[in-house]
Amino acid sequence: MKILMVLTSHDKLGNTGRKTGFWLEELAAPYYVFKDAGAEIVLASPKGGQPPLDPKSNEPNFQTDLTRRFEADEAAKAQLARTARLDSVRQEGFDTVFYPGGHGPMWDLAEDRNSIELIEAFLAAGKPIALVCHAPGALRNVKTPDGKPLVEGKNVTGFTNGEEEDVGLTKVVPFLVEDELMRLGAIFSKVKNWGVHTVSDGQLITGQNPASSEAAAKILIDRLAKGGKA
């Protein structure tokens, strides 16, 4: 079982002067779900090398047992420091792909041609994919073979308008995940802010927020155990 995890390379939080990147829990929790299931994990990002960590995600309030496990895992940190360039990976080498969130993906992965084509290739090959929190925003330009938005008519979730309001970034982000997915015709569902919520629809698995990343990863592992079938 070989799993690709795609991280952002974007580190600027709009015009705030603050840093962003990937959210640590959304990497660490799925990473250990996959690792503990015996999967081989490959990390990739648009620019390759060390992807930017959202510094807020490693503050004490946001640390979990799994983020602490990752921080103490020298092999995992070494792997993170040398992510593959996204244009060098192909779906043929993997059973699935998982996209952690953080605000970074909204600026780069949502518009990255390599990411868009990679997701389309996984889906065309009949393989499941999972995206959590802000990462479902990376689906905004993904199309079906007949040219329609991938998410049109699909049941999905992602970081909600209410959660974006909670963190005070509604006016900073390039788009709101909830609004954008609904604009594209998705059937968007959510629970209370910061609650655990995952949605599966065919090959597509989405999670609402950081707390939903472990649950989404477990659904993906269960799917792979069934041969990728929904």
N, C-alpha and C positions, 0 to 999 in steps of 0.2 A: 504494500500500500504506500503510494507516494503522493504527498500533498504539497501543493504550491500555496504559499501565503504571499500576497501582494501588499506592500506597504507604500505609503506616500513618500515622495522626496521633497515635499513643499514645507517650508518652515516659517513663512511670514503670515501672521494673522491679519490679513487685509492691510489697512493703513493705520493700524493701532500702534505699530512699533513693537508689538509683542510677538513672541515666538509661538509656533504651533507645530504640528507634525502628526505622528500616530499616537494613539492613546494606549498606554502601557498594558492595562488590564485586557484590552481587546486583542493584543498580541499574546500576552502571557497565558491567559486562561485557555484559549484554543490550542496554543502551542503544547501545553501539557496534556490536554485531552487527547491530542493526536499522538504525542510522544508516548504517553502511557498506554496507548492502544497499539503501540509497536510500529507506528507509521514512520516513514522517512520524510523529513520536512525540508523543503527548499524555500528560502526567503528571497524575494525579488522586489525591486523598486525601479521607478523610471530611470534614475541616474545611477543605480548600483551603489555599492559601498554602504557606508553607515547612513541609515535613514534618520531623519530628525525625530526625536522624542518630544512630544508636547510636555514641557517641564511641569505643567500643572498636574499631569497624570501621575507623577511620582511624588506628589506631596503627601504627607501622612494621611490626610483624610481620604485619599483615593487609593491607598495601598491595600492590597489583599494578601492572603497567604500565597497566592500564585504569583503576584507581582514580586513579592519578597523572594520566592523561590527562583524566579527568573534573575533577579538582581544578584543572587548568590551563585548562579550557575555560570561558571566561566566559559564553558563550551557553548552555551546558548548565546552569551554576549559576544563571543568571538564570531559565531555564525551571523549574528545581527550586523556586525561591523563589516561584513563582506557580502552583502546581498548581491545577487546576480542582477545584471541590467535586464530590465523588462523586455527589451527587444531581442534578448538572447534565449528566452524560454519559449517552449512550444507546448501546446496542450497534449500532444502525443506522448510526452514523457511523464504525464501525471494522471492520477485517477480523479482529481478534483482540484478546485481552487477556492481559497478562503480569503476574503478581503476584510482586515480589521479597519476600524474607523479612526476617529480623531478628526479634527477639522481639516487637516491637510488635503485629504483626497478630494475635497470639493473644488480645490483649485487645480490640481494636476490630473488625478486619475479620471475625473469626470470628463476631461477634454482630451486625454491621452489616446492617440490613435492605436498604439500598441496594446493598451489595456482594453480598448473597445473591441479590437479584432480578436484578442485572446479570449474574452468572455464569449463572444459569438462563436469562436471555434470550439470551446468546451461544450456549449449548448448544442452545436451542430453534431458533435460527437456523442451526444446522449449522456453526457456526464453531469452530475449535480454540481451546483456552485452555491456558495454562501457568502453573504455580506452583512455586516452589522453596523449599527449606529449611523454615522455619516456616510459610510461606504456605499450604501444603496444609491447614493447620489451618483456614483460612478456608472450607474445604469442609464443615465439620462440620454446618452447618445447611442446606446446599444439597440440594434434593430433585429427583427426577425428576418428570415430569408426573403419574405415578401415585402420588406422595407418598412414595416410598421414598428412603432416603439415596442421593445421587448416587454415592458411592463403593462402595456395596454390590456385591460381585462384581467390582469393577474392580481392575486391577493398578495400584498406586501406589507412590510412595516419598515421603520427606520426612525432616526432621531426626529422627535416631534416638534411642532411649532412651540408647544408649551415648554419643552425642555430647552429649546434654543432661547426662549424668553428668560427662563430661569438662569441661564449662564450669561445673559445680557449681550448676546451676539447677533440678534435678529437683524440689525442694520449693518453688520460687518461682513457676514458671509455672502458669497456671490449668489446664492439662492437658498431657499428653505427646502430641506429634503422632503418633508411632508407635502408642501404645496407643489413642488416640482413633479413628484411621482403622481400626484392626483391630476395635475395638468396633462400628463402624458396618458391618462386614462387608467391608472392603476386603482385597485380597490384597496385603500389604505386603512389598516386597523391599528389600534393602539390601546394601551392600558394607562393607568395613572403615571404621571411623570416619574421616571426612574424605576418603574416596576419591570419585572422580567416578562418579556413578550417575544415570542418567535412565531413566524408564519412560514408554512411550506406550501408551495404551489408548483406541482410538477418538479422540474429540475431545480427550481429556485427556492432557496432558503434565506430568509432575512431575519435580523434581530433588531430590536428597537434601540438599544442603548448599551453602555459598557456592561451592565449587569446581565444582559442577555447574551453576551458573547460565548460564555461557557455552554449554555443551553443550546445555542445554535450549532456549536462545534459537535456536541453530543448527537444532535439530530443528523448531522452530516456523517459522522462515524457510523451510526446505525444504518444510514442509507447505503454507505459503502459496503457494510457487512451483508447487505441484501443484493449486492451486485450493482449498486447505483440506482436501483429501481425505486420509484416513489411508492 
